[in-house]
Amino acid sequence: MILKTAEKILVIASITAAFSASCVNNNELDLYGIPDCDTTNVTWDSKISAIMQANCVTCHGEEVSYNGVRHDSYESEMVVVNDGRLRGVVNHLDGYVKMPKDRGKLPACELQLINTWLDNGAPEN
Ligand code: HEC
């Protein structure tokens, strides 16, 4: 089948539009932050404790506490908050071991919540 010139132009135009639309959307994260990530009122009690329970306490709790680090209470968390190790290990910064161990970084929203919490002075509640 032979397309008329007008139809060809239409096809090319819609392909071009589809490609440029996908490029524009790459900026969504910068513009709106992480989708569905509520970073208001981030405290140890409201959000951080649960993230630690789910991802860290099996290796850093009452029974096992590698490097003496525990994430099962606000007081013990403050040790690695104050010496900078918490921010270093979860963000995989140079010079720090990477946590959670043998896994990738935490999901983007959970990481953002921890960083927001640290930026705000790590409030308990
Ligand atoms: C599977 C076990 C495991 C899990 C899960 C785990 N860790 Fe660790 N963590 C370790 C081990 C083992 C070490 C000791 C250093 C090493 O061998 O890498 C450590 C060390 C650390 C240290 C001390 C680093 C230093 O320089 O002294 C911090 C802080 C830490 N982990 C935080 C976390 C956080 C936060 C999470 C959850 C996001 C987490 N860990 C999850 C096993 C784990």
Boltz pocket constraint, residues with backbone or C-beta under 6 A from the ligand:
constraints:
  - pocket:
      binder: B
      contacts: [[A, 51], [A, 52], [A, 55], [A, 56], [A, 57], [A, 58], [A, 59], [A, 60], [A, 66], [A, 67], [A, 69], [A, 71], [A, 80], [A, 85], [A, 86], [A, 89], [A, 90], [A, 96], [A, 97], [A, 98], [A, 99], [A, 100], [A, 101], [A, 106]]
      max_distance: 6.0
